[in-house]
């Protein structure tokens, strides 16, 4: 994650606690430490590297956060930075800034092509979204209501002495109406989180004892050999992620080192990371070995996952049963278990069906419901909501309509960043269609 | 005729300001009008000002224009609009004695050196190598001129409608200007058509206003000009009448004889000056509409029916007027009418109001697509100043959106264009709170001085006011008010409030129950406070009013900075488009020919791709960046 701008280092340092003493903001030196969310919870460990102008990519102050590259970690850091005052970059903005500050030669066709492509790509994405119409149909009523509020404030200012306006006193109730709209927008801003499932995919994590066959199952689900599979336990040290299309439901499948007790220092970190993943997953596949006896560690792993997010898998059914028939019957009865063999592929379709059933209710809700698809949109919606809260406060304190209008205009501008700007003439059109004005 | 530096065509509200400004800046100036007795004639309502418009007049005055002083000298009823609202949205409006106003303007024109009033008609414009060289008059022949300002009002191919009959004319019974439209078209200026209207006038003797509801003016008139100390002229009342169901039935029954509804007029009129036909049709649920009965002067024989603009046939107009309670016996002195006229879509002009097509040719007023005397006068002033700057080789005069309504007006017009008559509203300004009427001189008078439009004496008076305001502002913002026993007692006694924490007078002013006067009295005996000598009650109020807005002012100041930065995306004159890397030869040529002033303008040019714009923007930003970096003073502050 790269931050650029005058407060880049300040913001990045605030997210970062260095493992060793020393100034984390020292230029050009990679410092190891932990990146933390605003509530102080660790997101990931990694390196913070600081570059000072003019010797940085953009020519501005730049802070780079080097972390593990999973979407969840990246999102966490971006959100934490945004919470401290950073703004998600527009597509191609870093290249843009680099160009403006003369860090990239104008004639360097490559960079320029990136930039221009990024812009059209962005346009295409936005167009696609508009075409689907879902977001804009949810935003349109809010924008309409907001433009009406502004029209009321402006009508009372510009034409307060017109009998038609004086009779209607359109300023009345401006505050409560602004507060209501603000609440609507806050809900919409919150939908960014629920929209995540379709946007980024459901997070499905493989857990279980070393060598239960998690990586084999991972590969089988993906249909390619991505994870390293060896007969040695604990081969998967780091977290491996792949995305997978489960008949229309996007899934981020994560293979972990397992949730077992670590044997050494290096292991401990991998296991910790696996546990963190399991904690934030939408579903956890606990993989049990059919061919070996059920252990206390297995029991602990099962118990560690809340039933609502648990899918138990009995792997290696192509081998003789070692786990015991009673155990199998119990598993079949309680959490519900999928029996399969990652090696032969037997039962894999059952697992796919089961995963889809479990994820679908959440995913299916979404196509009809509006949700914000990017952090940028959430930012803008939250900004509009905050401006409306201020407008409501100003009206409550008895500030004049000209002051309330500043906040309403801010809200409309922020919303305009998602839906397209609102022309001032549109506000006048509303006034003139609602009130008989003019001499 | 001997050559002129600047020829101004049309002696309406735009033409007067243009001609006076050019002459006062030292240009030999001609003011050409069809009728030498029609200087400063009010074609429509006998009033100046109103919300946003009153703001414009204050700015015109602050820059050394004439309109504010003229209305102060000839106004017969003054009202401060929105007096109960915040200071930023208050503005003066005044009824004018319209003949006295026109006389006052005629005197100003004839009393100004280097300014010649010429009664003639402009037939053609002579252009060589893309620059204006002469103006061709009907009687005076070819008059060499280095610059011309066209302020044609409603006269360009003006067509007057009353009922189903039409007649060529700029105002009723005044001939239209026909030749000029052809000349503009030949110079490849685009032409569009707009419409406006005016209500019937009544014979004053035929109306017993005592039967109508009176509408008095303010007891203490607030003048328009910073130079006016008080209003001396006798003040009068206006009156209010109401339409009724009978009036509405008459209108509905005769819509087929209204040129607007019968489809004869297709041009767009101003939404905020709807005809009575429009009001009755569009707001069918309203059972009455308010009509102001306004005298056209102290002794003028006519009354103006504000709110009854119409183009219905004369006999319907008479019946309509007589259906109003109190006007049963009214005699119509002149019917209302609609007028269609040519305008040049304002995107054809630069921010200086010079046309892109012809060097030295400026357009101002209704020809820019605006409505209103005040908008016209503002544009006339801007065009006149820039014509003089052009002739004298001085840098052009462009106001920012963040510092003036005039800046908003010009920028809206030339960068967005308009397809209906454009009227100023306070909400068109992003920084409305900073553009209040009391700060117009602080914002603009130094610029007027620089241009040579503000005399030494006036500037000295202004400097005194500015100093007093700054000192009093600083005193209110920085003087600590510590709640000692004595201070608490005085706060209770003078301000009527209980003081518990240390504060400043500025903070106390944010309370709605603390008045400017009370703070003044409270401060007078306060330790370490010196009230600036000569501080007037008006200045005291202005300072307090601004402080009352508190944090909103700071927010608006940030908005102003943002606007200034955006305006910095202007493409500097003489910018080398050929030096922008990566542009195709075709795009380079197009830009070189059109010479857009801003990125937004460049974007509107046909054939300019987003990629080309991106490249242009980068080149501009790098240019700005290099300038800052190369300036050693800046280098020190940025590193």
Boltz contact constraints between the chains, C-beta under 6 A:
constraints:
  - contact:
      token1: [A, 99]
      token2: [B, 618]
      max_distance: 6.0
  - contact:
      token1: [A, 100]
      token2: [B, 621]
      max_distance: 6.0
  - contact:
      token1: [A, 106]
      token2: [B, 581]
      max_distance: 6.0
  - contact:
      token1: [A, 107]
      token2: [B, 581]
      max_distance: 6.0
  - contact:
      token1: [A, 116]
      token2: [B, 611]
      max_distance: 6.0
  - contact:
      token1: [A, 154]
      token2: [B, 427]
      max_distance: 6.0
  - contact:
      token1: [A, 157]
      token2: [B, 89]
      max_distance: 6.0
  - contact:
      token1: [A, 158]
      token2: [B, 51]
      max_distance: 6.0
  - contact:
      token1: [A, 158]
      token2: [B, 425]
      max_distance: 6.0
  - contact:
      token1: [A, 163]
      token2: [B, 290]
      max_distance: 6.0
  - contact:
      token1: [A, 400]
      token2: [B, 85]
      max_distance: 6.0
  - contact:
      token1: [A, 400]
      token2: [B, 86]
      max_distance: 6.0
  - contact:
      token1: [A, 402]
      token2: [B, 86]
      max_distance: 6.0
  - contact:
      token1: [A, 402]
      token2: [B, 88]
      max_distance: 6.0
  - contact:
      token1: [A, 402]
      token2: [B, 89]
      max_distance: 6.0
  - contact:
      token1: [A, 402]
      token2: [B, 432]
      max_distance: 6.0
  - contact:
      token1: [A, 403]
      token2: [B, 552]
      max_distance: 6.0
  - contact:
      token1: [A, 432]
      token2: [B, 271]
      max_distance: 6.0
  - contact:
      token1: [A, 436]
      token2: [B, 279]
      max_distance: 6.0
  - contact:
      token1: [A, 436]
      token2: [B, 283]
      max_distance: 6.0
  - contact:
      token1: [A, 436]
      token2: [B, 286]
      max_distance: 6.0
  - contact:
      token1: [A, 438]
      token2: [B, 272]
      max_distance: 6.0
  - contact:
      token1: [A, 438]
      token2: [B, 273]
      max_distance: 6.0
  - contact:
      token1: [A, 438]
      token2: [B, 274]
      max_distance: 6.0
  - contact:
      token1: [A, 439]
      token2: [B, 306]
      max_distance: 6.0
  - contact:
      token1: [A, 439]
      token2: [B, 307]
      max_distance: 6.0
